[in-house]
Amino acid sequence: MESKGRGRAIGIVKITLFLIIFCAAVNCVYSQVTDSLSLCLLQTSCTACLEASSRCAWCSDWEYTNTSIGKPRCSTAKSLQDLGCPESAMQVAVTEKIEFSQNEEFRDVTAGKIPVQLRPQKVQLKLRPHSTQVLNLQFRPAKNYPIDLYYLMDLTWSMKDDKDTLVSLGGKLATTLGTFTDNYRVGFGSYADKPLMPYVFPGHEQNPCQSEHATCAPLYAFRHHMRLTGDIQEFVRKVNESSVTGNVDNLEGGLDGVVQAVVCADQVGWAHQARKLMLVATDGFLHFAGDGKLGGAVRRNDLQCHLNADGEYSMSTTYDYPSLAEVSRILLDHKVNVIFAVTQDRRSEYERIATILEEKARVATLAGNSSNILEIVERAYHDIVSKVVLRDNSTGPFALEYSSKCGNFSGPELKTSQCDGIKEGQIYDFKVSFSLGSCPQNKSLWRQKVVIQDALASEASQTEIEIELMCGCDCGKQDDTYCNQGVNECGLCKCDAGWSGETCDCRESTGDSINSQCINTGENVPCSNRGDCICGSCSCDPGYSGRFCQCSPCDKVNGTECGEMGTCDCGSCVCRPGWTGDTCQCPVGDALCIAPGSKEVCGGHGYCDCGQCRCNGTAPDGFFYRGTFCESSAGAGGSGLCDLYEPCVNATVEAPSDAVNLCRTNVTVYKTEQVSKVDIASDHYCFVRTYTSDSSVCTIPYVYEFNKDNTVTLSIGEKICRTPLPAAVVPGVAFFLVVLLGIIALLIWKCCTALKDKREYARFEEEQKHTVYALEENPLFRPATTRFRVPSMIKED
């Protein structure tokens, strides 16, 4: 039974919660619909109407309305249809939506197929103004993802030992890359500096190492030695065949080499679906944009491929070094990850460079002879594949915001576009919010393609989003014959310069001369800002009137201006005789404040205000009077009008023939009715008490109610009589009860005492039966002598 009761209670709680949530939801929907309707009614053009809310619609039919009639052109579709707008002329706001045009399943690297790491791949999104759409993206790292590793080496004189080390590590490089994936390729290029003075001494261009009393290759900016290939032995051979060169300063042209190795995709052989890594090994610093002007390379770097037949950068003496911002942009566009392997004394400089290049660059410490190059490759690769970074090419006018739990399903959702600690085979969810404020004026921005991609993977790992902004209003071809000097735009005339009016038929000599005819004396806005000035005349908004729309509507009572007791005259009520007040709602005089049958206004305890009593008197008990006519108080416990109606009630019951005279006054007649039951809790409850010849006491209860015609109705209950007892009966009964209670108490005491004595005697007899005494001894006797026995043997010391 207890479990059933508990289950019933839980069920009641669930039903109550459901009803509360349901009512809240209904109220929320109703509020949204009401707000949307109000927002629609404020719009004055088709474009503004459809952009205001998805519930708004615009009627472009010319015959539907004009500014003088007042039908709204912008409202909900149903409202416009009810107002007579043809369905063919109704422009309805397009709702936002998201559709997936390509959503292939995740796919690892297989022969002849591009791996799929992001879902969906292609999306069509329609976005309304002042709204937000959320796109759910999923990322799963593909297994056996291809790797393209391009080794870009500084081959100036100080790096000659590092080249030999790389040759010796060639075989181990294949083993290291094989632990990552079966699909790997390597390429090789080198850089030094621009063959210009002051980067090389004059006359040393062919042998820059003369100052070191050695012979080396001529100076070059960048040389591409080997296309990306899976042949490691070919890679070792090309590295071994390369020659070192030299320059004067301790700054190198590494950025020229990075740019050419990235943008010359056909020569280098970058794969579209591979993860691209570029390892830059150096022990020197870098030249930046502006340094090339010292040698005469004054033209800004065009970031184009300029490799000749020998694989050398042929325009190094013409173009300046690229800036870090330009390098960052091409790395992001081509999705190439750069690893700067530098000596310890150069690390801080390159860390600052990597910060500017953001997630596309990393820095590792290179050993003196490049012996740890394999460890650098391994650490950098694991750092790249254990992270996902989503980037987009959006430039506005909408805003994108990313959020994800990064695989921690029980954790909070973070505002981030990147996750660390990525595990192979696990799916990671991202939410991308597209938010649009107002529509841009530039219509070319209404259709855009946004690409969201994994910045650390290949170009194949991306999602394309076709975004269409639901802006503007296309009503099609309209009939312009209605507009004399203008064009018809969705049912409204757009007038040519110098013309105005609803149909553009009002010629404006000057803008001020037309509007001045609609401005009232003492004001500075046309039509009191309550209407439109059309060709010198005011067309007032609904409810306003007057030549200048200066007259406001009068206040309404019960839905009628001036409460049907007056007329509205330019915002003020003119009352009929006998009525007064701002809306003619108050009768003149105090007749409505005098209780039927009384002569005092509000019973003498208040004053009459607009036909109603305002009580301000204080009763003897200290409480204020209350009631329709201030006839009662809380302390009195009844009404002061009871005495007034008592003769009528008594006569109605006891002497009906006299009721005709006693139930009327000079101004009113009391209405009486017999009822079976009277509400004793009513504030208007009264009673009449009478006495009969046989000493009986009779009570006649009744309730009075005031009617709208200033009369009173007395609802009289049934007469109740009772005969009081003689005065000596009560004391006699009380004395008898006291004596009776005393006798009963004595009897109870006597019974308890007898029972106790009986139990004590029975216990005494029982003890006597179990006790045996010698015949010659008195059990109560105690002898006067005491006997002691001396031991027979005493042990002596």
C-alpha positions in Angstrom: 0.0 0.0 0.0 2.9 2.4 0.8 4.6 1.7 -2.6 1.3 2.3 -4.4 0.8 5.6 -2.6 4.3 6.7 -3.4 3.8 5.8 -7.1 0.6 7.7 -7.2 2.3 10.8 -5.7 5.1 10.6 -8.2 2.6 10.3 -11.0 0.8 13.5 -9.8 4.1 15.3 -9.6 4.9 14.3 -13.2 1.5 15.4 -14.5 1.9 18.7 -12.7 5.4 19.3 -14.2 4.1 18.4 -17.6 1.2 20.9 -17.3 3.6 23.7 -16.1 6.0 23.1 -19.0 3.2 22.8 -21.5 1.6 26.1 -20.3 5.0 27.8 -20.4 5.6 26.6 -23.9 2.2 27.8 -25.1 2.7 31.1 -23.5 6.2 31.4 -25.0 4.8 30.6 -28.5 2.0 33.1 -28.1 4.4 35.8 -27.0 6.7 35.1 -30.0 3.8 35.3 -32.4 2.6 38.6 -30.8 6.0 40.1 -30.9 6.5 39.0 -34.5 3.2 40.6 -35.5 4.1 43.9 -33.9 7.5 43.8 -35.6 5.9 43.2 -39.0 3.4 46.1 -38.7 6.2 48.6 -38.2 7.8 47.9 -41.6 7.2 50.2 -44.5 9.0 48.4 -47.4 9.0 44.9 -48.8 12.7 44.5 -48.1 12.4 45.6 -44.5 9.3 43.5 -44.0 10.8 40.2 -45.2 14.0 40.8 -43.3 12.3 41.7 -40.0 11.0 38.2 -39.2 10.4 34.8 -40.9 6.7 35.2 -40.0 6.3 38.5 -41.9 4.7 38.7 -45.4 4.2 41.6 -47.8 1.3 42.3 -50.1 2.5 43.8 -53.4 -1.0 44.2 -55.0 -1.6 47.9 -55.9 -5.4 47.6 -55.3 -4.9 46.1 -51.8 -4.4 49.4 -49.9 -2.9 52.8 -49.8 -1.7 55.1 -47.0 -5.1 56.7 -46.5 -7.0 53.5 -45.8 -4.6 52.1 -43.2 -4.4 48.4 -44.0 -0.9 47.1 -43.2 1.0 45.8 -46.2 3.4 44.0 -43.9 1.8 41.4 -41.5 1.5 37.7 -41.2 0.4 35.8 -44.3 -2.9 34.8 -42.7 -3.7 38.4 -41.6 -3.0 39.7 -45.1 -5.2 37.0 -46.6 -8.0 37.9 -44.2 -7.6 41.5 -45.2 -8.1 40.7 -48.9 -4.5 40.4 -50.3 -4.4 38.0 -53.3 -2.2 35.0 -52.8 -0.4 35.7 -56.0 0.7 39.1 -54.8 1.9 37.9 -51.4 5.7 37.9 -50.8 6.5 35.5 -48.0 9.8 35.5 -46.0 11.9 32.4 -46.8 12.8 30.3 -43.8 16.4 29.4 -43.0 17.6 25.8 -43.5 20.6 23.6 -43.8 21.0 20.9 -46.4 23.8 18.4 -47.0 24.6 18.0 -50.6 27.6 15.7 -49.9 28.0 13.7 -46.7 30.2 10.7 -47.4 31.2 8.3 -44.6 34.6 8.5 -42.9 37.2 6.8 -45.0 40.8 5.7 -44.3 43.5 5.8 -47.0 42.8 3.3 -49.7 44.1 2.8 -53.2 42.7 5.3 -55.6 40.4 7.0 -53.0 40.8 10.3 -51.1 40.6 9.9 -47.3 37.6 11.5 -45.6 38.2 13.1 -42.2 35.4 15.8 -42.1 31.7 15.3 -42.4 29.7 16.7 -44.2 31.7 17.7 -47.2 29.3 20.0 -48.9 26.5 22.1 -47.3 23.9 24.5 -48.5 22.9 27.0 -45.8 20.2 29.7 -46.0 20.6 32.4 -43.3 18.1 35.0 -42.4 18.9 38.4 -40.9 19.1 38.6 -37.1 19.3 34.9 -36.8 21.8 32.1 -36.0 22.2 28.7 -37.7 24.2 25.9 -36.1 26.1 23.4 -38.4 27.2 20.1 -36.8 30.6 18.9 -38.0 32.3 15.6 -37.3 36.1 14.9 -37.5 37.8 11.5 -37.4 41.5 11.2 -38.2 42.1 8.8 -41.1 44.5 5.9 -40.8 47.6 5.5 -42.9 47.4 9.2 -44.0 50.0 10.1 -46.7 53.0 12.2 -45.8 55.0 14.4 -48.1 58.3 15.5 -46.3 60.4 18.2 -48.1 63.8 18.6 -46.5 64.9 22.2 -47.0 68.5 22.6 -45.9 70.8 25.6 -45.3 73.8 24.7 -47.4 76.0 27.6 -46.4 79.6 26.8 -45.3 78.7 26.4 -41.6 76.3 23.5 -42.4 78.8 21.3 -44.4 79.1 18.7 -41.6 75.3 18.5 -41.3 75.0 17.4 -44.9 77.2 14.4 -44.3 75.2 13.5 -41.2 72.0 13.5 -43.2 73.5 11.2 -45.8 74.5 8.7 -43.1 70.9 8.8 -41.7 69.2 8.2 -45.0 68.3 4.6 -44.4 66.9 5.3 -40.9 64.8 8.1 -42.3 62.8 5.5 -44.3 62.3 3.4 -41.2 61.1 6.4 -39.2 58.6 7.5 -41.8 57.4 3.9 -42.2 56.3 3.8 -38.6 53.8 6.7 -39.4 52.4 5.5 -42.7 53.0 3.3 -45.7 52.4 6.2 -48.0 55.3 8.6 -47.6 57.5 10.5 -50.0 60.6 12.7 -49.5 62.0 15.6 -51.4 65.1 17.8 -51.1 66.0 21.4 -51.6 68.6 23.9 -50.3 69.0 27.6 -49.9 71.8 30.1 -49.2 71.3 33.8 -50.0 70.8 36.3 -52.8 74.0 36.5 -55.1 74.2 40.2 -54.5 76.5 42.5 -52.6 76.5 43.0 -49.6 75.4 39.4 -49.1 78.6 38.3 -51.0 81.9 40.1 -51.5 82.4 41.6 -55.0 84.2 39.1 -57.3 83.4 36.2 -54.9 80.1 35.2 -56.6 81.6 32.1 -58.2 83.5 31.1 -55.1 82.0 32.8 -52.0 84.4 30.7 -49.7 87.6 32.5 -50.8 87.6 34.3 -47.5 87.8 30.9 -45.8 90.7 29.9 -48.2 88.4 27.1 -49.5 86.5 26.3 -52.6 82.7 26.0 -52.7 79.8 26.3 -55.2 78.6 29.6 -56.5 76.1 31.5 -54.3 72.4 30.9 -55.0 69.1 31.8 -53.2 67.2 28.5 -53.6 67.8 25.3 -55.5 65.3 22.5 -55.8 67.3 19.3 -56.0 64.8 16.4 -56.0 61.0 16.0 -56.6 59.0 14.2 -53.9 59.5 10.5 -54.2 59.4 7.3 -52.3 62.9 6.3 -53.3 65.0 7.0 -50.2 68.2 6.0 -51.9 67.6 8.6 -54.6 67.1 11.1 -51.7 70.4 10.1 -50.2 72.2 10.4 -53.5 70.8 13.9 -54.2 71.8 15.1 -50.7 75.3 13.6 -51.2 75.7 15.3 -54.6 74.7 18.7 -53.3 77.5 21.2 -52.7 77.8 23.8 -49.9 78.2 27.5 -50.7 78.8 30.6 -48.6 77.8 34.2 -47.9 79.2 37.2 -46.0 76.7 37.9 -43.2 75.1 35.5 -40.7 71.6 36.0 -42.2 70.3 33.6 -44.8 67.6 33.7 -47.5 65.5 30.9 -46.0 62.2 32.6 -46.6 62.9 32.7 -50.4 63.4 29.0 -50.2 60.2 28.3 -48.2 58.1 30.3 -50.6 59.5 28.7 -53.7 59.2 25.2 -52.3 55.6 25.8 -51.4 54.2 27.7 -54.5 56.1 25.5 -57.0 53.8 22.6 -56.4 54.2 21.1 -59.8 58.0 21.0 -59.7 58.1 19.8 -56.1 55.2 17.4 -56.6 53.0 18.1 -53.5 50.1 15.7 -53.4 46.6 17.1 -53.0 45.5 14.5 -50.4 48.8 14.3 -48.4 49.9 15.8 -45.2 52.6 18.3 -46.2 55.7 18.7 -44.0 58.7 21.0 -44.7 61.8 20.5 -42.5 64.0 23.6 -42.5 67.5 22.9 -41.0 69.7 25.8 -40.3 72.2 27.4 -37.9 71.7 30.9 -39.1 69.1 33.7 -38.9 66.7 34.9 -41.7 66.4 37.9 -43.9 62.9 39.5 -44.0 61.1 41.9 -46.3 63.0 45.1 -46.8 66.4 43.6 -46.5 66.6 42.9 -50.2 66.7 46.6 -51.0 70.2 46.7 -49.7 71.3 44.7 -52.7 69.0 46.3 -55.2 66.1 43.7 -55.0 63.5 46.4 -54.6 60.4 44.8 -56.0 57.9 43.3 -53.6 57.9 39.5 -53.7 55.1 38.3 -56.0 54.8 34.9 -54.3 54.9 33.1 -57.6 57.0 30.2 -58.8 60.3 31.3 -60.6 62.3 28.1 -60.9 64.5 27.7 -64.0 65.4 24.5 -65.8 68.1 23.8 -63.2 65.6 24.2 -60.3 67.1 27.5 -59.1 65.1 30.6 -58.0 65.8 32.8 -61.1 64.2 36.0 -59.8 66.1 36.3 -56.5 68.0 39.4 -57.6 64.8 41.1 -58.6 62.3 40.4 -55.8 62.7 41.3 -52.2 62.5 38.7 -49.4 58.9 37.9 -48.4 57.4 39.1 -45.1 56.3 36.7 -42.4 52.7 37.6 -43.0 53.0 36.6 -46.6 54.7 33.4 -45.7 52.0 32.6 -43.1 49.3 33.2 -45.8 50.8 30.8 -48.4 51.5 28.2 -45.7 47.8 28.3 -44.8 46.6 28.4 -48.4 48.7 25.4 -49.4 48.4 23.7 -46.0 52.1 23.1 -45.5 53.5 22.6 -42.0 57.0 24.0 -41.4 59.4 22.6 -38.9 62.4 24.8 -38.1 65.3 22.6 -36.9 67.7 25.2 -35.5 70.7 25.2 -33.1 70.2 26.1 -29.5 71.6 29.6 -29.8 69.1 30.4 -32.6 66.0 28.8 -30.9 64.5 32.0 -29.3 64.6 33.9 -32.6 62.7 31.1 -34.4 60.2 30.7 -31.7 59.1 34.3 -32.2 58.9 33.6 -35.9 56.7 30.4 -35.2 54.4 32.5 -33.0 53.7 34.8 -36.0 53.2 31.9 -38.4 50.7 30.4 -35.8 49.9 26.7 -36.0 51.7 26.2 -39.3 55.2 26.3 -37.8 57.1 24.5 -35.0 60.6 24.8 -33.6 63.0 22.0 -32.6 66.5 22.1 -31.4 69.1 20.8 -33.9 72.2 19.0 -32.7 75.6 20.4 -33.7 75.9 17.9 -36.6 72.2 17.3 -37.2 72.4 13.8 -35.7 69.0 14.2 -34.0 67.1 15.0 -37.2 65.1 11.8 -37.1 63.9 12.5 -33.6 62.8 16.0 -34.7 60.8 14.6 -37.5 59.1 12.0 -35.3 58.2 14.5 -32.5 56.9 17.1 -35.0 54.8 14.5 -36.8 53.2 13.3 -33.6 52.5 16.9 -32.5 50.8 17.6 -35.8 48.6 14.4 -36.0 47.5 14.7 -32.4 45.8 18.0 -33.0 43.0 19.2 -35.1 42.7 22.9 -36.0 39.6 24.1 -37.9 40.0 27.3 -39.9 37.8 29.1 -42.4 38.1 31.7 -45.1 35.0 33.7 -44.0 35.3 37.5 -44.3 31.8 38.5 -43.2 29.2 39.9 -43.0 28.2 37.0 -40.8 30.2 35.7 -37.9 31.4 32.2 -37.2 31.8 30.7 -33.7 33.2 27.2 -33.0 32.5 25.0 -29.9 33.4 21.4 -29.0 33.8 19.0 -26.1 37.0 17.6 -27.8 36.0 14.0 -27.1 35.2 14.5 -23.4 31.5 13.7 -23.6 30.9 14.3 -19.9 32.8 17.6 -19.9 31.6 21.1 -20.7 31.4 22.5 -24.2 34.3 24.8 -24.9 34.4 27.8 -27.3 37.2 26.5 -29.4 38.1 25.4 -33.0 40.9 23.1 -32.1 41.4 20.0 -30.0 44.5 18.4 -28.6 45.2 14.7 -27.8 43.4 13.5 -30.9 43.2 9.7 -31.0 43.0 7.6 -34.2 39.6 6.2 -35.0 37.7 8.4 -32.5 35.0 10.9 -33.7 35.1 14.5 -32.5 32.0 16.7 -32.8 32.2 20.5 -33.5 29.4 23.0 -33.6 29.8 25.9 -36.0 27.4 28.9 -35.4 26.6 31.2 -38.3 25.2 34.5 -37.0 24.0 37.4 -39.2 22.9 40.8 -38.1 21.6 43.2 -40.7 21.7 42.5 -44.4 24.7 44.1 -46.2 24.0 46.7 -48.8 26.4 45.1 -51.2 24.3 42.4 -52.9 27.4 40.5 -54.1 27.8 39.4 -50.4 24.4 37.7 -50.4 25.9 34.6 -51.9 29.3 33.2 -50.6 31.3 30.1 -50.3 32.9 29.4 -47.0 35.5 26.6 -46.7 36.2 25.1 -43.3 39.3 22.9 -43.3 41.6 21.0 -41.0 44.6 23.4 -41.1 47.1 20.7 -40.4 45.9 18.1 -42.9 45.7 18.2 -46.7 43.5 20.3 -49.0 41.2 17.3 -49.3 40.2 17.5 -45.6 37.6 20.3 -45.8 33.9 21.3 -45.8 32.5 23.6 -48.4 29.5 25.7 -47.4 27.3 27.5 -49.9 25.8 30.4 -47.9 22.8 32.3 -49.2 21.6 35.3 -47.2 17.8 35.7 -47.2 18.0 39.4 -48.0 16.0 41.7 -50.2 12.5 41.3 -51.8 11.9 40.2 -55.4 8.3 41.1 -56.4 8.9 40.5 -60.1 7.8 43.0 -62.8 5.3 45.5 -61.5 2.8 47.7 -63.3 4.3 51.3 -63.3 1.2 53.0 -64.8 -0.1 53.7 -61.2 2.9 55.9 -60.6 2.9 59.1 -62.6 6.5 60.1 -62.0 8.1 57.0 -60.6 8.2 53.2 -60.5 6.1 50.7 -58.7 8.1 48.8 -56.1 6.1 46.0 -54.6 2.8 48.0 -54.5 4.3 51.4 -53.4 5.5 54.2 -55.7 9.1 55.2 -55.6 9.0 58.7 -57.0 11.5 60.4 -59.2 13.5 63.4 -57.9 11.3 66.4 -57.5 8.0 64.4 -57.2 6.1 63.1 -54.2 2.7 61.8 -53.2 1.2 58.3 -53.1 1.2 58.1 -56.9 4.1 60.6 -57.5 1.6 63.2 -58.8 2.8 66.1 -56.6 5.5 68.3 -58.1 7.8 69.7 -55.6 9.2 73.1 -56.5 11.3 73.0 -53.3 11.1 70.5 -50.5 10.3 73.1 -47.9 7.4 74.7 -49.7 5.4 71.5 -49.8 6.1 70.4 -46.3 5.5 73.9 -44.8 1.8 73.6 -45.8 1.5 70.7 -43.4 3.2 72.3 -40.4 1.0 73.7 -37.7 1.8 77.0 -35.9 4.4 76.5 -33.2 5.6 73.1 -34.6 8.5 72.1 -36.8 7.4 68.7 -38.1 4.7 68.0 -40.8 1.3 66.8 -39.7 2.4 66.9 -36.0 4.4 63.7 -36.7 1.0 61.8 -36.8 0.6 61.4 -40.5 2.0 61.9 -44.0 2.2 65.2 -45.9 0.9 64.3 -49.4 1.1 67.2 -51.8 0.5 69.8 -49.1 -2.2 68.0 -47.2 -2.0 65.8 -44.2 -3.1 62.2 -44.3 -3.5 61.4 -40.7 -2.7 58.1 -39.0 -5.6 56.1 -37.7 -7.3 57.8 -34.7 -5.9 61.3 -35.3 -7.8 64.1 -37.0 -7.6 67.8 -37.8 -6.0 69.7 -40.6 -2.5 69.1 -39.1 -3.4 65.8 -37.4 -3.2 67.8 -34.2 -6.3 66.2 -32.6 -5.7 63.0 -30.6 -8.3 60.4 -30.0 -10.3 60.6 -26.7 -10.0 58.0 -24.0 -12.4 55.1 -24.2 -14.7 53.7 -21.6 -16.1 50.2 -22.3 -14.6 50.5 -25.8 -16.4 53.8 -26.6 -14.9 57.2 -26.7 -16.2 59.3 -23.8 -18.3 56.3 -22.6 -21.4 57.2 -24.6 -22.0 60.1 -22.2 -20.3 62.7 -24.3 -18.7 63.6 -27.6 -15.0 63.8 -28.6 -13.9 67.3 -29.7 -10.2 67.3 -30.8 -9.0 65.0 -28.0 -11.3 66.3 -25.2 -14.7 65.0 -24.1 -17.7 67.3 -24.1 -20.1 65.7 -21.6 -23.9 65.6 -21.6 -25.9 67.3 -18.9 -25.7 65.3 -15.6 -22.2 63.9 -16.4 -18.7 65.0 -15.8 -15.1 63.7 -15.7 -12.3 63.3 -18.3 -14.3 60.6 -20.1 -17.8 61.7 -18.9 -17.8 58.7 -16.6 -19.0 60.5 -13.4 -22.6 61.5 -12.7 -23.2 64.9 -11.2 -24.5 65.0 -7.6 -24.5 62.6 -4.6 -27.6 60.5 -5.4 -25.6 57.3 -6.1 -23.8 57.6 -2.8 -27.0 57.6 -0.6 -28.1 54.1 0.5 -31.7 53.2 -0.3 -33.8 54.3 2.6 -31.1 56.6 4.0 -30.7 60.3 3.8 -27.0 60.6 4.6 -24.3 60.7 2.0 -22.1 57.6 2.5 -23.7 57.1 5.9 -22.0 60.2 7.2 -18.7 58.3 7.2 -17.2 59.4 3.8 -17.6 61.5 0.7 -19.0 60.9 -2.8 -16.4 60.7 -5.6 -17.7 60.0 -9.2 -20.8 58.2 -7.9 -18.9 56.0 -5.4 -18.4 56.4 -1.7 -14.8 57.0 -0.4 -14.9 56.1 3.3 -12.7 58.2 5.6 -14.6 58.0 8.9 -13.3 56.1 11.9 -15.7 53.9 14.0 -15.6 54.0 17.8 -13.6 50.8 17.8 -10.8 52.5 15.9 -11.4 50.8 12.6 -12.3 52.5 9.3 -15.8 52.2 8.0 -16.3 50.1 4.8 -19.0 48.9 2.5 -20.8 50.4 -0.5 -22.1 53.2 1.5 -19.5 53.1 4.4 -22.1 51.4 6.5 -20.1 48.9 8.4 -16.8 48.5 10.3 -14.6 45.5 11.2 -15.0 46.0 14.9 -18.7 46.4 14.9 -19.1 43.0 13.3 -22.1 44.0 11.2 -23.7 46.7 9.2 -25.0 50.1 10.2 -27.9 49.7 7.8 -29.4 46.7 9.8 -31.4 49.1 12.0 -32.7 50.8 8.9 -34.2 47.7 7.3 -35.2 45.9 10.5 -38.8 47.2 10.6 -39.4 46.1 7.1 -38.0 42.6 7.7 -40.0 42.1 10.9 -43.2 43.3 9.3 -42.7 41.0 6.3 -42.6 38.0 8.6 -44.8 38.9 11.5 -47.4 41.3 10.0 -47.4 41.2 6.2 -50.2 43.8 6.0 -48.0 46.4 7.6 -45.0 45.6 5.2 -46.5 47.9 2.5 -45.9 50.9 4.6 -42.8 49.9 6.5 -40.9 48.7 3.3 -40.9 52.0 1.5 -39.6 55.5 1.9 -40.2 58.8 0.1 -37.6 57.9 -2.6 -37.5 54.1 -2.8 -39.2 50.8 -2.1 -37.5 47.9 -0.5 -37.7 44.6 -2.5 -38.2 41.6 -0.3 -37.9 37.9 -1.0 -38.2 34.7 1.2 -35.2 32.3 1.0 -34.5 29.0 2.7 -30.9 29.8 3.6 -29.0 33.0 4.3 -25.2 33.5 3.9 -24.1 34.4 7.4 -20.6 35.1 6.1 -21.8 38.1 4.0 -20.7 41.6 5.0 -24.4 42.5 4.6 -25.7 39.9 7.0 -28.2 41.1 9.6 -30.9 39.6 11.9 -34.0 40.7 13.8 -34.6 39.4 17.3 -38.2 39.3 18.8 -39.8 37.9 21.9 -43.2 36.2 22.2 -45.7 36.0 25.0 -44.6 32.5 26.1 -41.0 33.9 26.7 -39.7 32.4 23.4 -36.9 34.2 21.6 -37.2 34.4 17.7 -34.5 35.3 15.2 -35.1 36.4 11.6 -31.8 36.4 9.5 -31.6 38.4 6.3 -29.1 39.8 3.8 -29.4 43.1 1.9 -28.0 43.6 -1.6 -27.9 46.9 -3.5 -29.1 47.0 -7.1 -27.8 49.2 -10.0 -31.0 51.2 -10.0 -30.2 52.4 -6.5 -32.7 50.1 -4.8 -32.1 47.4 -2.2 -33.2 43.8 -2.1 -33.8 42.1 1.3 -33.3 38.3 1.2 -35.1 37.1 4.4 -34.5 33.6 5.9 -36.8 31.4 7.9 -37.8 32.5 11.4 -36.1 30.5 14.2 -37.6 30.4 17.7 -36.5 28.8 21.0 -37.8 28.8 24.6 -35.1 29.6 27.3 -34.8 27.4 30.3 -36.0 28.6 33.9 -33.3 30.4 35.8 -33.0 27.7 38.6 -32.5 24.8 36.3 -28.9 25.5 35.5 -27.7 25.9 39.1 -29.6 22.8 40.2 -28.2 20.6 37.4 -24.7 21.9 38.3 -25.1 21.0 42.0 -26.5 17.6 41.2 -23.5 16.8 38.9 -21.0 17.9 41.5 -22.6 15.6 44.2 -22.7 12.8 41.7 -19.1 13.1 40.8 -18.1 13.2 44.5 -20.0 10.0 45.3 -18.4 8.3 42.3 -14.9 9.4 43.4 -15.5 8.0 46.9 -16.7 4.6 45.6 -13.6 4.4 43.3 -11.3 5.2 46.3 -13.0 2.6 48.5 -12.7 -0.1 45.8 -9.0 0.5 45.3 -8.3 0.4 49.0 -10.2 -2.9 49.5 -8.4 -4.5 46.6 -5.0 -3.5 47.9 -5.7 -4.9 51.5 -6.9 -8.1 50.0 -3.7 -8.6 48.0 -1.5 -7.8 51.0 -3.3 -10.4 53.2 -3.1 -13.1 50.6 0.7 -12.5 50.3 1.0 -12.8 54.1 -0.8 -16.2 54.2 1.4 -17.5 51.4 4.6 -16.6 53.2 3.3 -18.2 56.4 2.8 -21.5 54.7 6.4 -21.7 53.5 7.9 -20.9 57.0 8.7 -23.8 59.6 9.5 -23.0 63.2 10.6 -25.2 66.1 7.9 -25.8 68.7 9.9 -24.5 71.6 11.2 -21.4 69.9 9.6 -18.2 69.3 10.5 -17.0 65.9 10.7 -13.5 67.2 12.9 -14.3 70.2 16.6 -13.3 70.2 18.8 -14.8 73.1 20.9 -12.5 75.3 24.1 -14.7 75.3 26.6 -15.4 72.6 28.7 -18.5 72.3 32.3 -18.7 71.1 34.3 -21.9 70.3 38.0 -22.1 71.0 40.0 -24.0 68.4 41.4 -27.4 69.5 44.9 -26.7 68.2 46.7 -23.3 68.1 49.9 -23.0 66.0 52.7 -21.5 68.0 55.4 -19.4 66.6 
